[in-house]
């Protein structure tokens, strides 16, 4: 027999005279009775029977609270009736539950699906927004609209911040849009495990067409404002002002709002003294604002050491830069591709210790101890380890190979000023004959998203403890003692199923 049910109040919270917070109470908690019994619960007009192992002294309210949690029905709507002699009597909440009872208030033991009066709104047609829409269609949910301010699906990170040289740093097997336990890799992925920006955008468009998502997607449309309608929490809805390019604003009434803004949309800006006298190019190494052919045969300075900076090291080396100076105030850990694959293929999360140990061959190649980085927090025996840094892992082997071969130098310093083709560092060192400066200083949050959803606090992924307002953006930092993935799709699956 399964462990019997007996519940006890966890905290004295009452609502309309009914204790609301309960937790299982076992034999070790010294219940009034240690004897057990089985309760059979039936529903009129239904062939289903639910059998519960309980303690003899289990009260009706405890069973009703359990059913409320499992079925999604308010306990106040449930009535339990039992037979005494030739008559039927309704159980009171304080009664000990009878062995055979009839449940009124539900039609089945299957969880009741909540009905929404208004359609759902998804803001953002990037990876997560499209994954949400795909999942809902697979579940038979069709009353939703996806809006995006861009003219294509794919998301701002790939459409705006990436450029034609950008490639996926993690394996496409854990990034593609069809990632699911019932699906394999895309047909083209075996020959192209680290696809380019253009290939990924093509993939997003192709999947959207094949799964029938596009009729539910409205492009060139921004969400400008949101108003909460209704004072009663359980019946709230939302009026969202939408503006489609070339059309008048309209008000869309939504039953829920899910926002996926992306975190790679608002680059940090920095200006150095003397930039107006610099004789080369000073640009942000994102989007398509820079022609990388200009680095051929020239020295380049990259500002930063995060994922975008590591990606730009690869791009500059592939375009035959003479020397790449990677300048940052403190180094962040970069990850070899094999370690990324090791984490992503594992059924169990990989500890931070094993992750760092797996990086040893590549860090030995460049003569650096990865355990010395500021982001590594551990005890003396290195048995309890956390990696905590403000930038995501830059994943790739070119950074290590270029450093080992002398084509890249990673310098911990900051820029004091620039002049001509020289970069003057705070330490007094001068980087001579620099033809281009590529700034990759990370990204700032976009507070327009907070204002749109009227965020005062976040409760997990939910705004102001409202389960109908949901916001997710990819993390732009690392803070973990175990690593289950270095990619996006596993998280997108869990976020989708959570909501």
C-alpha distance (Angstrom), angle and dihedral (degrees) to the residues before:
residue distance angle dihedral
X1 . . .
X2 3.78 . .
X3 3.77 119.8 .
X4 3.82 107.9 -72.5
X5 3.76 121.9 -112.0
X6 3.77 121.3 -112.7
X7 3.77 121.6 147.7
X8 3.77 131.7 -160.5
X9 3.79 131.4 -171.1
X10 3.81 112.6 -91.8
X11 3.78 95.0 -167.6
X12 3.82 132.6 3.3
X13 3.81 97.2 -102.9
X14 3.79 114.5 145.0
X15 3.77 131.5 -174.8
X16 3.78 117.6 -174.9
X17 3.79 89.3 -18.9
X18 3.83 95.7 -54.4
X19 3.77 123.2 115.3
X20 3.82 106.3 -121.1
X21 3.81 107.4 -173.5
X22 3.80 116.9 64.1
X23 3.77 137.8 165.7
X24 3.84 133.4 -170.1
X25 3.81 114.0 -88.1
X26 3.78 117.1 -153.7
X27 3.77 133.4 -164.4
X28 3.80 90.7 -89.0
X29 3.83 88.9 66.1
X30 3.80 90.3 66.2
X31 3.82 101.1 -120.0
X32 3.81 117.5 -162.1
X33 3.80 89.4 -105.9
X34 3.80 129.7 30.8
X35 3.78 96.0 -170.5
X36 3.78 118.4 102.5
X37 3.78 139.0 -151.4
X38 3.78 141.7 177.2
X39 3.78 121.7 -109.9
X40 3.80 119.4 -155.1
X41 3.80 114.7 -155.7
X42 3.81 121.3 -166.3
X43 3.79 132.4 -176.6
X44 3.83 120.1 -141.1
X45 3.81 111.5 -108.2
X46 3.80 92.3 12.0
X47 3.77 128.9 101.3
X48 3.80 93.5 -149.1
X49 3.81 120.9 109.1
X50 3.79 125.2 -168.6
X51 3.80 117.7 -155.4
X52 3.80 117.9 -161.1
X53 3.82 126.7 -172.5
X54 3.82 106.1 -141.3
X55 3.75 141.4 163.4
X56 3.77 113.5 -97.7
X57 3.79 91.2 -113.4
X58 3.83 95.5 51.2
X59 3.80 109.8 135.7
X60 3.79 127.7 -133.6
X61 3.82 92.9 -117.4
X62 3.80 89.1 57.9
X63 3.79 91.7 55.6
X64 3.79 91.8 44.4
X65 3.80 90.6 51.1
X66 3.79 90.2 51.8
X67 3.80 91.1 49.3
X68 3.81 90.4 47.9
X69 3.79 90.1 56.0
X70 3.80 95.2 44.8
X71 3.80 99.6 40.5
X72 3.80 100.7 33.9
X73 3.82 92.5 -125.5
X74 3.80 124.3 129.3
X75 3.82 109.6 -104.5
X76 3.81 89.5 -132.6
X77 3.82 88.9 67.4
X78 3.80 93.6 54.9
X79 3.81 123.5 91.9
X80 3.79 124.7 -173.0
X81 3.80 117.4 -158.1
X82 3.80 127.4 -171.3
X83 3.80 134.2 -173.8
X84 3.77 121.0 -113.4
X85 3.79 113.5 -179.5
X86 3.79 107.7 -44.0
X87 3.80 93.9 -25.8
X88 3.79 136.7 78.0
X89 3.77 121.0 -131.7
X90 3.79 130.9 -168.9
X91 3.79 114.3 -119.8
X92 3.78 117.1 -121.3
X93 3.80 117.3 -137.9
X94 3.80 91.5 -112.5
X95 3.84 94.1 52.4
X96 3.76 123.1 105.4
X97 3.78 106.7 -108.7
X98 3.83 114.8 -101.2
X99 3.81 121.9 -128.1
X100 3.82 94.1 -114.7
X101 3.80 119.5 34.6
X102 3.80 138.4 162.9
X103 3.81 118.2 -135.2
X104 3.82 120.8 -143.1
X105 3.80 124.9 -173.1
X106 3.81 100.3 55.4
X107 3.78 134.7 61.8
X108 3.79 98.3 -147.8
X109 3.79 142.5 8.0
X110 3.79 88.2 -114.4
X111 3.78 114.1 106.7
X112 3.78 113.0 -95.2
X113 3.79 112.8 -114.7
X114 3.78 111.7 -131.0
X115 3.78 115.1 -116.7
X116 3.79 118.5 -139.0
X117 3.78 118.7 -156.8
X118 3.82 92.4 -152.7
X119 3.82 132.1 42.4
X120 3.80 122.6 -97.8
X121 3.79 122.9 -105.9
X122 3.81 123.5 -143.9
X123 3.80 114.7 -167.9
X124 3.79 112.0 -158.5
X125 3.81 130.0 39.4
X126 3.78 96.4 -149.5
X127 3.77 127.0 111.5
X128 3.83 98.3 -60.0
X129 3.80 96.3 37.9
X130 3.80 91.9 52.5
X131 3.81 90.4 44.3
X132 3.79 89.5 53.7
X133 3.79 91.6 50.5
X134 3.82 92.2 47.2
X135 3.80 91.9 50.3
X136 3.78 93.3 48.7
X137 3.79 92.3 50.3
X138 3.81 89.8 49.5
X139 3.82 88.0 52.7
X140 3.80 92.0 49.6
X141 3.80 95.4 -106.6
X142 3.79 110.4 140.1
X143 3.82 105.0 155.7
X144 3.80 97.2 98.0
X145 3.79 141.5 97.1
X146 3.82 128.2 -149.4
X147 3.81 117.4 -154.4
X148 3.79 129.7 -173.6
X149 3.78 131.3 174.5
X150 3.82 92.0 -138.9
X151 3.80 124.6 84.4
X152 3.83 92.7 -125.9
X153 3.78 137.0 43.0
X154 3.79 117.7 -109.0
X155 3.79 106.1 80.8
X156 3.78 136.5 -100.8
X157 3.81 94.9 -81.5
X158 3.80 92.8 63.7
X159 3.80 98.6 29.9
X160 3.82 98.5 46.0
X161 3.80 113.3 13.1
X162 3.80 99.4 39.5
X163 3.81 121.8 67.8
X164 3.78 136.5 -157.4
X165 3.82 91.2 -81.8
X166 3.82 94.5 51.1
X167 3.77 118.3 111.5
X168 3.78 134.2 -173.9
X169 3.81 107.6 -93.6
X170 3.82 97.0 -157.5
X171 3.79 124.7 53.4
X172 3.79 115.0 -77.5
X173 3.80 88.5 -132.5
X174 3.81 88.4 77.6
X175 3.78 97.0 35.5
X176 3.80 109.9 46.3
X177 3.80 120.4 111.9
X178 3.82 95.8 -116.4
X179 3.81 92.5 57.0
X180 3.80 104.9 145.8
X181 3.79 138.9 129.9
X182 3.82 88.6 -105.4
X183 3.80 96.0 49.2
X184 3.79 134.1 69.5
X185 3.77 131.6 -154.7
X186 3.80 120.5 -55.1
X187 3.81 111.1 -92.1
X188 3.80 92.6 -109.6
X189 3.82 96.0 47.7
X190 3.81 97.5 84.4
X191 3.79 90.7 66.1
X192 3.79 95.0 35.0
X193 3.84 111.2 36.9
X194 3.84 93.7 159.7
X195 3.82 103.4 42.0
X196 3.78 126.5 -169.0
X197 3.77 125.7 -109.3
X198 3.80 91.5 -100.1
X199 3.81 92.5 51.3
X200 3.80 91.9 50.7
X201 3.79 92.6 48.9
X202 3.80 88.4 50.1
X203 3.82 88.0 50.9
X204 3.81 92.7 51.5
X205 3.81 91.2 50.5
X206 3.80 93.3 45.9
X207 3.81 94.4 50.1
X208 3.81 91.5 45.8
X209 3.80 89.7 54.7
X210 3.81 96.1 44.5
X211 3.79 94.2 48.6
X212 3.79 93.9 45.4
X213 3.81 95.4 -116.4
X214 3.79 99.3 135.0
X215 3.84 96.5 76.7
X216 3.81 86.5 61.5
X217 3.81 94.6 47.3
X218 3.79 124.7 87.5
X219 3.82 112.3 -168.1
X220 3.82 128.8 -164.2
X221 3.79 86.1 37.1
X222 3.80 127.0 125.1
X223 3.80 129.7 -168.1
X224 3.80 106.3 -130.8
X225 3.80 105.5 175.8
X226 3.79 143.0 0.9
X227 3.79 131.3 -152.9
X228 3.79 125.3 -169.6
X229 3.81 111.0 -130.0
X230 3.80 120.0 -154.5
X231 3.78 132.6 24.8
X232 3.80 95.6 -130.8
X233 3.81 106.6 90.8
X234 3.80 97.6 -145.6
X235 3.80 94.3 51.6
X236 3.81 100.9 41.2
X237 3.79 121.7 134.8
X238 3.80 134.1 176.1
X239 3.77 137.9 -120.9
X240 3.79 109.2 -149.6
X241 3.79 121.2 -171.3
X242 3.81 110.0 -137.2
X243 3.78 125.6 -167.8
X244 3.80 118.2 -164.0
X245 3.80 117.4 -166.6
X246 3.81 109.7 -96.8
X247 3.82 94.0 11.8
X248 3.77 138.0 89.0
X249 3.80 120.7 -96.8
X250 3.77 115.6 -90.0
X251 3.79 134.5 -166.4
X252 3.79 115.1 -124.5
X253 3.81 117.5 -161.8
X254 3.80 109.0 -144.2
X255 3.78 133.4 -173.1
X256 3.81 90.6 -154.5
X257 3.79 137.2 2.9
X258 3.81 123.9 -145.3
X259 3.80 116.3 -173.7
X260 3.82 124.1 -163.2
X261 3.80 104.9 175.6
X262 3.81 99.8 161.5
X263 3.78 120.7 -127.6
X264 3.81 97.5 -122.7
X265 3.79 98.0 75.7
X266 3.80 108.1 90.0
X267 3.85 112.1 53.3
X268 3.79 119.1 -155.6
X269 3.80 111.7 -111.7
X270 3.78 126.9 -142.3
X271 3.81 130.6 174.3
X272 3.79 125.6 -161.3
X273 3.82 125.9 -151.9
X274 3.80 111.7 -100.3
X275 3.80 97.5 25.9
X276 3.80 89.6 132.8
X277 3.82 89.2 61.1
X278 3.81 96.1 47.7
X279 3.80 110.3 114.4
X280 3.81 97.3 -153.9
X281 3.80 135.1 56.4
X282 3.81 122.7 -64.7
X283 3.79 110.4 -169.8
X284 3.79 142.6 143.2
X285 3.79 107.0 -100.1
X286 3.78 94.5 -129.3
X287 3.79 135.8 88.0
X288 3.80 117.3 16.5
X289 3.78 98.0 -64.4
X290 3.81 94.4 114.8
X291 3.79 132.1 59.4
X292 3.81 105.3 -139.9
X293 3.80 90.8 -158.6
X294 3.81 84.5 80.6
X295 3.81 91.1 71.3
X296 3.81 93.1 60.3
X297 3.80 108.1 122.6
X298 3.82 92.6 -5.4
X299 3.79 137.3 104.3
X300 3.81 116.3 -106.0
X301 3.79 132.1 -164.0
X302 3.79 117.7 -150.9
X303 3.80 115.6 -164.0
X304 3.81 111.4 -147.0
X305 3.80 137.8 23.0
X306 3.80 105.3 -130.6
X307 3.79 129.7 109.8
X308 3.83 95.0 -70.9
X309 3.81 91.1 48.3
X310 3.81 92.2 51.7
X311 3.80 88.9 48.2
X312 3.80 89.9 53.2
X313 3.80 91.5 51.2
X314 3.80 87.7 59.3
X315 3.79 92.6 46.7
X316 3.82 93.8 48.8
X317 3.81 92.6 47.8
X318 3.81 91.2 48.4
X319 3.81 87.6 52.7
X320 3.83 90.8 53.2
X321 3.78 100.1 -108.7
X322 3.80 111.3 -177.7
X323 3.82 94.7 -134.5
X324 3.79 134.3 -8.5
X325 3.80 118.4 -148.9
X326 3.80 110.7 -162.2
X327 3.82 106.0 -162.0
X328 3.79 123.1 -172.9
X329 3.79 138.8 149.1
X330 3.80 91.0 -120.3
X331 3.78 132.7 0.9
X332 3.78 122.7 -108.7
X333 3.78 122.3 -155.7
X334 3.78 117.5 -93.0
X335 3.79 120.1 -159.1
X336 3.82 128.9 -135.9
X337 3.80 114.4 -127.7
X338 3.80 93.8 -116.7
X339 3.81 91.1 58.0
X340 3.80 90.1 50.6
X341 3.80 90.2 51.0
X342 3.82 90.6 46.7
X343 3.82 90.9 55.5
X344 3.80 95.1 44.1
X345 3.81 96.0 48.7
X346 3.80 94.8 48.2
X347 3.79 120.6 101.6
X348 3.80 89.7 -151.6
X349 3.79 126.7 53.8
X350 3.80 112.9 -98.2
X351 3.80 115.7 -125.8
X352 3.79 119.8 -119.5
X353 3.81 88.6 -117.9
X354 3.80 93.0 55.8
X355 3.81 90.0 43.0
X356 3.80 91.5 55.2
X357 3.79 92.8 43.0
X358 3.82 89.4 52.4
X359 3.80 89.5 57.1
X360 3.81 93.6 56.9
X361 3.85 99.3 98.6
X362 3.81 93.2 55.2
X363 3.80 94.8 42.8
X364 3.80 89.9 47.6
X365 3.80 86.3 54.4
X366 3.82 90.6 61.9
X367 3.81 95.2 36.1
X368 3.79 97.1 -114.0
X369 3.80 130.7 128.9
X370 3.80 106.7 -135.9
X371 3.82 89.6 -160.8
X372 3.81 89.0 66.8
X373 3.81 94.7 65.6
X374 3.80 118.2 114.5
X375 3.79 90.6 -122.4
X376 3.82 94.4 63.6
X377 3.81 112.4 92.3
X378 3.79 116.0 -178.4
X379 3.76 145.9 140.8
X380 3.80 120.2 -102.0
X381 3.82 93.1 -94.5
X382 3.83 90.9 49.5
X383 3.79 90.8 -129.4
X384 3.80 95.1 120.2
X385 3.80 110.0 48.3
X386 3.80 135.9 169.6
X387 3.80 127.5 -179.7
X388 3.79 111.4 -148.8
X389 3.80 121.3 172.7
X390 3.79 137.1 144.2
X391 3.80 95.1 -123.9
X392 3.78 131.2 59.1
X393 3.77 120.1 -111.6
X394 3.76 113.3 -81.1
X395 3.81 100.8 -136.6
X396 3.79 120.7 -155.6
X397 3.78 144.4 89.6
X398 3.82 99.4 -128.8
X399 3.82 91.5 76.5
X400 3.82 90.5 58.1
X401 3.81 95.1 41.7
X402 3.81 93.5 46.4
X403 3.81 91.0 49.4
X404 3.80 92.3 47.6
X405 3.80 91.2 49.4
X406 3.80 94.7 47.0
X407 3.80 97.7 -110.4
X408 3.81 92.7 111.5
X409 3.80 130.0 41.6
X410 3.80 120.3 -168.7
X411 3.81 109.0 -149.4
X412 3.81 125.4 -171.3
X413 3.80 102.6 -147.6
X414 3.79 141.4 89.7
X415 3.78 133.8 -113.8
X416 3.79 116.0 -101.4
X417 3.79 97.1 -178.8
X418 3.79 143.2 -37.1
X419 3.78 131.9 -129.5
X420 3.79 134.4 172.3
X421 3.79 103.1 -29.6
X422 3.80 94.8 -30.1
X423 3.77 131.3 102.6
X424 3.81 114.5 -154.2
X425 3.82 113.0 -153.2
X426 3.81 126.4 -154.8
X427 3.80 89.9 -113.2
X428 3.80 90.2 61.7
X429 3.79 94.6 -106.4
X430 3.80 117.8 134.4
X431 3.79 124.1 -146.7
X432 3.79 104.5 -150.0
X433 3.80 131.3 -154.2
X434 3.81 94.9 13.4
X435 3.78 109.6 170.4
X436 3.81 99.4 -176.6
X437 3.80 138.4 21.2
X438 3.81 115.0 -155.8
X439 3.80 113.9 -166.2
X440 3.82 116.6 -151.6
X441 3.77 104.7 163.7
X442 3.79 100.4 151.7
X443 3.78 130.5 -106.8
X444 3.79 138.3 -69.7
X445 3.78 126.9 -138.2
X446 3.79 118.5 -97.6
X447 3.79 107.5 -124.4
X448 3.79 91.6 -169.3
X449 3.81 85.5 79.3
X450 3.82 91.0 56.4
X451 3.78 90.4 50.2
X452 3.80 93.4 46.9
X453 3.81 94.8 53.8
X454 3.82 92.5 34.7
X455 3.80 91.8 -123.8
X456 3.80 116.3 -165.7
X457 3.78 96.4 155.7
X458 3.78 138.2 -3.1
X459 3.78 120.8 -129.9
X460 3.78 101.2 -167.8
X461 3.81 103.6 -57.4
X462 3.81 92.8 -23.4
X463 3.79 125.9 99.5
X464 3.81 117.1 -124.4
X465 3.85 89.0 -17.9
X466 3.80 89.2 -63.8
X467 3.82 109.6 140.3
X468 3.83 90.2 -158.2
X469 3.80 95.0 60.4
X470 3.80 108.9 67.7
X471 3.79 129.2 171.5
X472 3.80 129.5 -179.2
X473 3.78 130.0 171.6
X474 3.77 127.0 171.1
X475 3.82 114.8 -95.1
X476 3.81 114.8 -104.7
X477 3.80 93.9 -163.2
X478 3.80 141.1 52.6
X479 3.82 123.0 -120.9
X480 3.78 113.1 151.8
X481 3.78 146.1 115.6
X482 3.80 93.0 -158.1
X483 3.79 130.8 35.7
X484 3.79 122.6 -148.8
X485 3.79 96.1 169.8
X486 3.78 142.7 -4.8
X487 3.78 92.9 -153.7
X488 3.77 141.8 71.3
X489 3.79 111.8 -116.2
X490 3.84 98.7 70.5
X491 3.80 88.5 55.2
X492 3.80 92.2 44.9
X493 3.81 89.4 54.7
X494 3.81 92.8 51.5
X495 3.81 93.5 44.5
X496 3.78 90.5 50.3
X497 3.79 94.6 48.5
X498 3.81 91.9 44.0
X499 3.78 92.1 59.2
